[in-house]
Amino acid sequence: MISIMKRNKAIRETILFCSGIILLGCLIQAAGWMRNDRLVFPDVIEILRAFFRLLGEGQTYLKIGVTLRHLLEVMVVSGLIGIAVGLAEGLSDAVRTLLKPAMILLRSIPMIIMVVIVMVLTRYDRVPLIASSLFVIPIISEAVSEGCRSIEPELIDVYRLNSGFNLQVLTHVHLPLIAGYLRQAYANAVGMGLKLVVTTEYLVQTKNSLGKAVYSSSYFNEYQDIYAYALIMIVLVLLVGALPALFGGEGSAAGQD
């Protein structure tokens, strides 16, 4: 009975998702009619042609590979730092209060300002990694912190009877109990991370990247290609975001599997 309900829910969500895609296409069409500007708002059919044309070109996969490499680097760096910071915040009220201004700053500062600062301080080829990681770290650290604080005090008392906090306690107690929070943070961070990576690639003109491809398309007024690259990025976010479900099963935000 439960499996049937899950299947029906999945079918319903798929139908609604596809309907949302159709709605977006209709909005683009309507914008083109209202503005009477088929250069900026090309027909959906033209966008789809550009999408499949790009998928048939080898250069597209080279650009996807470069951007995904940047995204992987961002997720690894921000994941390690975010988990460490989140654990410190979750286990210590003093650390949480001390780091709160920095987390607020990273969440609220306009992206363009952060990118410009990073561009001044380091080499351009490092900007996608550093700038994007700085924005993703608070997403992960906040989830880890909330996960730690949601653990039942009785469970904490059990391990404290045998030992203090150590690596074994971290891997066998804390991380499994906050796994749901980590999966939700990963899903949010992947989408945000890809947008940030592509934006920084655009700003610093990273060679053979999706950001550079979007810049080139806008420079030559190939707006159908810009929308096509947007579709490619949506597909990438869906595929990469589905990895936790494939390897770890569905997790709830409350950490209960």
C-alpha positions as CSV (number, residue, x, y, z in Angstrom):
1,M,0.0,0.0,0.0
2,I,2.8,2.4,0.9
3,S,4.7,1.6,-2.3
4,I,1.6,2.3,-4.3
5,M,1.2,5.7,-2.6
6,K,4.9,6.5,-3.2
7,R,4.6,5.6,-6.8
8,N,1.4,7.7,-7.3
9,K,3.2,10.6,-5.5
10,A,6.2,10.2,-7.9
11,I,3.9,10.2,-10.9
12,R,2.0,13.2,-9.7
13,E,5.3,15.1,-9.0
14,T,6.6,14.2,-12.5
15,I,3.4,15.4,-14.2
16,L,3.6,18.7,-12.2
17,F,7.2,19.2,-13.0
18,C,6.7,18.7,-16.7
19,S,3.7,21.0,-16.5
20,G,6.0,23.6,-14.9
21,I,8.4,23.3,-17.8
22,I,5.6,23.8,-20.3
23,L,4.5,26.8,-18.3
24,L,8.0,28.3,-18.5
25,G,7.9,27.8,-22.3
26,C,4.5,29.5,-22.5
27,L,5.9,32.5,-20.5
28,I,8.8,32.9,-22.8
29,Q,6.5,32.8,-25.8
30,A,4.2,35.3,-24.2
31,A,7.1,37.6,-23.4
32,G,8.2,37.5,-27.0
33,W,4.7,38.4,-28.2
34,M,4.3,41.2,-25.7
35,R,7.7,42.7,-26.4
36,N,7.6,41.8,-30.1
37,D,11.3,40.9,-29.8
38,R,12.1,37.4,-31.1
39,L,15.8,38.1,-30.7
40,V,15.7,38.2,-26.9
41,F,12.7,35.9,-26.5
42,P,13.1,33.3,-29.3
43,D,10.4,30.7,-30.0
44,V,10.5,27.6,-27.8
45,I,11.0,25.4,-30.8
46,E,14.1,27.4,-31.7
47,I,15.4,27.0,-28.2
48,L,14.8,23.3,-28.3
49,R,16.6,23.1,-31.6
50,A,19.6,24.9,-30.1
51,F,19.4,22.6,-27.0
52,F,19.7,19.4,-29.1
53,R,22.3,20.9,-31.4
54,L,24.5,21.8,-28.4
55,L,24.0,18.3,-27.0
56,G,25.3,16.9,-30.4
57,E,28.5,18.9,-30.2
58,G,31.6,17.6,-28.5
59,Q,32.7,21.0,-27.3
60,T,29.5,21.2,-25.2
61,Y,30.6,18.2,-23.1
62,L,34.1,19.7,-22.7
63,K,32.4,22.9,-21.3
64,I,30.1,20.8,-19.0
65,G,33.2,18.9,-17.8
66,V,35.1,22.0,-16.8
67,T,32.1,23.5,-15.0
68,L,31.3,20.2,-13.2
69,R,35.0,20.0,-12.1
70,H,34.6,23.4,-10.6
71,L,31.4,22.4,-9.0
72,L,33.0,19.3,-7.5
73,E,35.8,21.3,-6.1
74,V,33.4,23.7,-4.6
75,M,31.3,21.0,-3.0
76,V,34.3,19.2,-1.5
77,V,35.9,22.4,-0.1
78,S,32.7,23.9,1.2
79,G,31.5,20.5,2.4
80,L,34.6,19.9,4.6
81,I,34.6,23.5,5.9
82,G,30.9,23.7,6.3
83,I,30.7,20.4,8.2
84,A,33.5,21.4,10.5
85,V,32.0,24.9,11.2
86,G,28.5,23.4,11.6
87,L,29.7,20.8,14.1
88,A,31.5,23.5,16.1
89,E,28.4,25.7,16.1
90,G,26.2,22.8,17.0
91,L,28.3,21.7,19.9
92,S,29.2,25.1,21.3
93,D,26.9,28.1,21.8
94,A,30.0,30.3,22.2
95,V,31.3,29.3,18.8
96,R,27.8,29.7,17.2
97,T,27.6,33.3,18.6
98,L,31.2,34.1,17.6
99,L,30.7,33.0,14.0
100,K,27.2,34.3,13.6
101,P,28.3,37.7,12.2
102,A,30.5,36.0,9.6
103,M,27.7,33.7,8.5
104,I,25.3,36.6,8.2
105,L,27.8,38.5,6.1
106,L,28.4,35.5,3.8
107,R,24.6,35.0,3.4
108,S,23.7,38.7,2.8
109,I,26.6,40.2,0.8
110,P,25.8,40.7,-2.9
111,M,27.5,38.1,-5.0
112,I,29.1,40.6,-7.4
113,I,30.8,42.3,-4.5
114,M,32.3,39.1,-3.2
115,V,33.4,38.1,-6.7
116,V,35.1,41.4,-7.2
117,I,36.9,41.2,-3.9
118,V,38.1,37.6,-4.6
119,M,39.2,38.7,-8.1
120,V,41.4,41.4,-6.6
121,L,42.9,39.1,-4.0
122,T,43.7,36.0,-6.1
123,R,44.2,34.7,-9.6
124,Y,41.2,34.6,-11.9
125,D,41.4,30.8,-12.3
126,R,40.7,30.4,-8.6
127,V,37.7,32.7,-8.4
128,P,35.0,30.1,-9.3
129,L,36.3,27.9,-6.5
130,I,36.9,30.5,-3.8
131,A,33.9,32.8,-4.4
132,S,31.4,30.0,-4.9
133,S,32.6,28.1,-1.8
134,L,32.2,31.2,0.4
135,F,28.5,31.3,-0.5
136,V,27.9,27.6,-0.1
137,I,29.7,27.1,3.2
138,P,26.8,28.8,5.3
139,I,24.2,26.6,3.6
140,I,26.0,23.4,4.8
141,S,27.2,24.7,8.2
142,E,23.7,25.9,9.1
143,A,22.2,22.5,8.2
144,V,24.9,20.6,10.2
145,S,24.5,22.9,13.2
146,E,20.7,22.5,13.2
147,G,21.1,18.7,12.8
148,C,23.5,18.6,15.8
149,R,21.1,20.6,17.9
150,S,18.2,18.3,17.0
151,I,19.9,15.2,18.4
152,E,18.1,13.9,21.4
153,P,20.0,14.7,24.6
154,E,19.6,11.1,25.8
155,L,21.7,9.9,22.9
156,I,24.4,12.4,23.7
157,D,24.4,11.3,27.3
158,V,24.9,7.6,26.2
159,Y,28.2,8.2,24.4
160,R,29.4,10.6,27.1
161,L,29.2,7.7,29.6
162,N,31.8,5.9,27.6
163,S,34.0,8.6,26.1
164,G,34.3,12.2,25.1
165,F,33.7,13.6,21.7
166,N,36.1,12.0,19.2
167,L,36.4,10.9,15.6
168,Q,34.6,7.6,16.3
169,V,31.7,9.4,18.0
170,L,31.5,11.8,15.0
171,T,31.4,9.1,12.4
172,H,29.1,6.7,14.3
173,V,26.8,9.0,16.2
174,H,26.6,12.5,14.9
175,L,26.9,12.1,11.1
176,P,24.4,9.2,10.9
177,L,21.9,11.2,13.0
178,I,22.2,14.3,10.9
179,A,22.3,12.5,7.5
180,G,18.9,13.8,6.6
181,Y,20.0,17.4,7.2
182,L,23.2,16.8,5.2
183,R,21.2,15.4,2.2
184,Q,18.9,18.4,2.2
185,A,21.9,20.8,2.5
186,Y,23.6,19.0,-0.4
187,A,20.5,19.4,-2.6
188,N,20.3,23.1,-1.9
189,A,24.1,23.6,-2.2
190,V,24.3,21.9,-5.6
191,G,21.8,24.2,-7.2
192,M,23.3,27.3,-5.6
193,G,26.8,26.1,-6.3
194,L,26.2,25.5,-10.0
195,K,24.7,29.0,-10.5
196,L,27.6,30.6,-8.6
197,V,30.2,28.6,-10.6
198,V,28.7,29.6,-13.9
199,T,28.3,33.2,-12.9
200,T,31.9,33.4,-11.8
201,E,33.1,31.7,-14.9
202,Y,31.1,34.3,-16.9
203,L,32.7,37.2,-15.0
204,V,36.3,35.9,-15.2
205,Q,36.0,34.4,-18.7
206,T,37.0,30.9,-17.7
207,K,38.2,29.0,-20.8
208,N,36.0,26.2,-22.1
209,S,33.3,26.6,-19.5
210,L,29.6,27.0,-19.5
211,G,30.0,30.5,-18.1
212,K,32.3,31.5,-21.0
213,A,29.8,29.8,-23.5
214,V,27.0,32.0,-22.1
215,Y,29.1,35.1,-22.5
216,S,30.0,34.2,-26.1
217,S,26.4,33.6,-26.9
218,S,25.3,36.9,-25.4
219,Y,28.1,38.7,-27.2
220,F,26.9,37.4,-30.6
221,N,23.2,37.8,-29.7
222,E,22.6,34.1,-29.8
223,Y,19.9,34.1,-27.2
224,Q,18.5,30.8,-28.2
225,D,21.8,29.3,-27.2
226,I,21.6,31.1,-23.8
227,Y,18.3,29.5,-23.1
228,A,19.6,26.2,-24.3
229,Y,22.6,26.4,-21.9
230,A,20.1,27.2,-19.1
231,L,18.2,24.0,-19.9
232,I,21.5,22.1,-19.8
233,M,22.3,23.5,-16.4
234,I,18.8,22.5,-15.1
235,V,19.4,19.0,-16.3
236,L,22.9,19.0,-14.6
237,V,21.3,20.2,-11.3
238,L,18.7,17.5,-11.4
239,L,21.2,14.7,-12.2
240,V,23.8,15.8,-9.6
241,G,21.1,16.5,-7.0
242,A,19.8,13.0,-7.4
243,L,23.0,11.4,-6.3
244,P,22.3,11.2,-2.6
245,A,19.0,9.4,-3.3
246,L,20.8,6.9,-5.5
247,F,23.5,6.1,-3.0
248,G,21.9,6.7,0.3
249,G,18.2,6.5,-0.1
250,E,15.6,9.1,0.6
251,G,16.3,11.2,3.7
252,S,14.1,13.6,5.5
253,A,15.2,17.0,6.7
254,A,14.7,15.8,10.2
255,G,17.4,13.2,9.9
256,Q,15.1,10.2,10.1
257,D,15.4,7.7,7.3
